[in-house]
Amino acid sequence: MVVDHRNACQFDDAGLLSSRPDIEYRRHEDHDIAMIEASHTGYTPRYGLTHRRCIRLHEAGEALLGEDQLIGKSGVHFNVRFHLHPNITASLIQGGEEILLRARSGMGWRFRAQGAGLGIEDSIYAGEGETPRKTLQIFLNGVTGHSPTTVTWELRRERR
């Protein structure tokens, strides 16, 4: 999650972290679900917003569900980005309502979201070696409204 194309942390002229946001988190696991919930105040000084994210892994790893909330001021632009490995292809399907992700093995995953616009954009992958490689990213964009502004998203394994 990025608000107004800005980092949640503030840096001084030397590039050092000048202030640290308050962070809260909790983790829960049982036999059906693994959950991580976290929030931070990194956007509070500049935008009057708190960011909260909850991620749940369900169905023995077959579904990853997420919820991002921005709590506070309305009228602020935000983006949520999911950078993909270069070996993953991504295609808009279902009239632009979902994204189909496909691995070289043929395994597929469907991504969908509510509460923000959904798209695919170019990105850069710098995870292997020294040469960055072209890749894609899932891109969600929106504007905060009545508090809280909630974006839900789901990544679910496609069954053949």
Backbone hydrogen bonds, N-H to C=O, Kabsch-Sander energy under -0.5 kcal/mol:
donor,donor_aa,acceptor,acceptor_aa,energy
2,V,79,N,-3.0
3,V,6,R,-0.8
4,D,2,V,-0.5
4,D,77,H,-2.6
6,R,3,V,-2.0
10,Q,19,S,-0.8
12,D,16,L,-2.9
15,G,12,D,-2.1
18,S,10,Q,-2.9
19,S,10,Q,-1.1
24,E,39,S,-2.3
26,R,37,E,-2.3
28,H,35,M,-2.5
30,D,33,I,-2.3
34,A,57,L,-1.6
35,M,28,H,-3.2
36,I,55,I,-2.4
37,E,26,R,-2.6
38,A,53,R,-2.9
39,S,24,E,-2.5
40,H,51,H,-2.3
41,T,22,D,-1.4
44,T,41,T,-1.5
47,Y,43,Y,-2.3
48,G,43,Y,-0.6
48,G,44,T,-1.7
49,L,43,Y,-1.1
50,T,71,I,-1.9
51,H,40,H,-2.0
52,R,69,Q,-2.6
53,R,38,A,-3.2
54,C,67,E,-2.3
55,I,36,I,-2.9
56,R,65,L,-3.1
57,L,34,A,-3.0
58,H,56,R,-0.6
58,H,63,A,-3.1
59,E,32,D,-0.5
61,G,58,H,-1.2
62,E,58,H,-0.8
62,E,59,E,-1.3
63,A,58,H,-1.5
64,L,155,L,-2.9
65,L,56,R,-2.9
65,L,63,A,-0.5
66,G,153,W,-3.0
67,E,54,C,-2.1
68,D,151,V,-3.0
69,Q,52,R,-3.0
70,L,149,T,-2.2
71,I,50,T,-2.6
71,I,69,Q,-0.5
72,G,70,L,-0.5
73,K,48,G,-1.2
75,G,144,T,-3.0
78,F,142,G,-2.5
79,N,2,V,-2.5
80,V,140,L,-2.3
82,F,138,I,-2.3
84,L,136,L,-2.6
88,I,85,H,-2.1
89,T,102,R,-2.6
91,S,100,L,-1.8
93,I,98,E,-2.8
96,G,93,I,-0.6
97,E,93,I,-0.8
97,E,94,Q,-1.1
98,E,93,I,-2.0
99,I,111,F,-2.6
100,L,91,S,-3.1
101,L,99,I,-0.6
101,L,109,W,-3.4
102,R,89,T,-2.2
103,A,107,M,-2.6
106,G,103,A,-1.9
109,W,101,L,-2.4
110,R,156,R,-3.1
111,F,99,I,-2.9
112,R,154,E,-2.0
113,A,97,E,-0.6
114,Q,152,T,-2.6
117,G,141,N,-3.2
119,G,139,F,-1.7
121,E,137,Q,-2.4
123,S,135,T,-2.5
125,Y,133,R,-3.7
126,A,124,I,-0.5
133,R,125,Y,-3.0
135,T,123,S,-2.1
137,Q,121,E,-2.4
138,I,82,F,-2.7
139,F,119,G,-2.9
140,L,80,V,-2.9
141,N,117,G,-1.5
142,G,78,F,-2.1
144,T,76,V,-2.6
149,T,70,L,-2.7
150,T,148,P,-0.6
151,V,68,D,-2.9
152,T,114,Q,-2.1
153,W,66,G,-2.5
154,E,112,R,-2.5
155,L,64,L,-2.7
156,R,110,R,-2.6
156,R,154,E,-0.5
157,R,62,E,-2.8
158,E,108,G,-3.0
